[in-house]
């Protein structure tokens, strides 16, 4: 008696399951949500530093103005843009639109491309792109 072929769990990555765009973007959406929560803590720390002494505020700005701080701000902004755009995509899905496979992939690639373009535009403007 042959055993029927059953669908495998998506967590059986490796020889059994090939990751798909939609599953990887779902994972990325959750990861970016965690990064945004951590970034909210950094924002709160900045506000506490601003409410404190000038020395504390200047020290905080020094850290955020360093290469590591700028990298953290870049990652935060990229996560913010991606999470926002992918959230809009999910709102369309919640309304029952774009659920067919070709549209889901097209919207996924659009979110990825727009995330890169808008993050680059944001940083170009922040660094004095129109000045």
N, C-alpha and C positions, 0 to 999 in steps of 0.2 A: 504494500500500500504506500503510494507516494505522498509525501507531505505537500500541502498546497503552498504556493509562494505567497508569503505574507509581506506587507510593507514593513520596512525597517524603520526604527527610530532615527530621527535626524541626528541624534547624538552619537550614532555609530559611524563617525567620520573615519576615513581611512580607506581601506579596500572596499568597504560596503556602501559608502555614501559620499557623493561628490557635493561639496557646498554649492549652493545656488545664490544668485545675486540677492534674491528676496530674503533669504535666511541670514546672509552676511550683513545686509543692511539693517535687519531687525536687531542683530547683535550690536552693530555699530550705534544704532539709535539708543540702546540701553547704556552703552559705554559712554556716549556723549552726554547722556543725562547725568551720569555719575560725575563726569568732569565738570559739568555746569553746576552741580551741587557744591563741589569742592571750590569752584570759582566764586560761588556765592559767599563762601566762608572768607575767601581772600578779599572780596568786596567789603564784607563786614569788618575785617581787620583794617582795611584802608580807612573806613569811616571812623573806627575807634582811634586810629592814628591821627586823623584829621581833627578829631575832637580833643586830642591830647595836646602835648606841647609841640612847638615848632620843630624841636630836635627829633621827636618821635616821627613826625610826619616826614621830615627830610630823610630820615633813615629808611623809612618805608619806601619813599620815592626812589631812593638810591638803589634799593634792592630791586624794585620793579623796573628801574631804568637800566639795570645791568643786562648782559646778554642772556643770562638765564631767565631773568624776569620778562624780557621781551619775548623770548621763546615761549614762556608760559602764557603770556598774553596772546601770542599768535595761535597757540594750540586752543586756548579758550575761545577765541573769536572763530576759528574754523569749526569747532564743536558747536558753537552757538548757531552759526549759519546752517550747518548740516542738520542739526536737530530741528531748527525752525522749518526748513524746507521739507524735510522728511515728515515732520508733523503735519504740514499742509497736505502732503500726499496721503497720510493716514486719515485725515479728515475726509478726503474724497472717497477713500475706501469705506469709511464708516457710513457714508451716504450711498454706498452701493455702486460707486462709479470707479472704473478703471481696474476692476478685479480680474478681467481676463488676462491670460498669461502675456500676450504681446504688449498690452498696455501697461501691465505691471512692470515689465522689463524696460519699456520705453521711459516710463516715469522714473524708474530707478536710475537709469543712466542720465536722465535729465537732472535729477537731484544731485548726483555726483558731479556732473559738469558745472551746474550752476553754483554748487558749493565752492568749487575751485575758483570760478570766475568772480563770484561775489566776495569771497575772502580776499582775493588778490586786489580787487577794486577797493575794498574797505581799507586795506593796509596802504595802498597807493595814496588814497585820500588822507589817511592818518599821517602819512609821512610827508605831506605837503604836495600832493600830486597836482592840485589846481592853483597853488600859490605862485 
